[in-house]
Amino acid sequence: MATRLREGTLLETKKSKLKPPPLFKVILLNDDYTPMEFVVVVLQKFFALSREKAAQIMLKVHREGMGICGVYPKDIATTKVEQVIAYARRHQHPLQCVMEET
């Protein structure tokens, strides 16, 4: 799109090319101490997952060593990681939760 300023002068309109903010995966890591049922509760409580979906992710964590809980903007991912770790510590479990950029 162009706008005429005066005779012979053209002003080009530049479209701003903002890229969307990066997203981060929130990941639970397996350990040998946190009960499977506790992991299911965490997934339901902090990631709003159905019991069935939470159980699927818990089994993935158990079998493969890690499982993705969700993908979020950085501030939300950071908050979720902090909430999960604090909740696990309050219940005396060593469950680890981390985030990584997609």
Salt bridges, closest charged atoms under 4 A:
GLU37 OE1 - ARG51 NH2 2.85
GLU64 OE1 - LYS60 NZ 2.68
GLU100 OE2 - LYS25 NZ 3.16
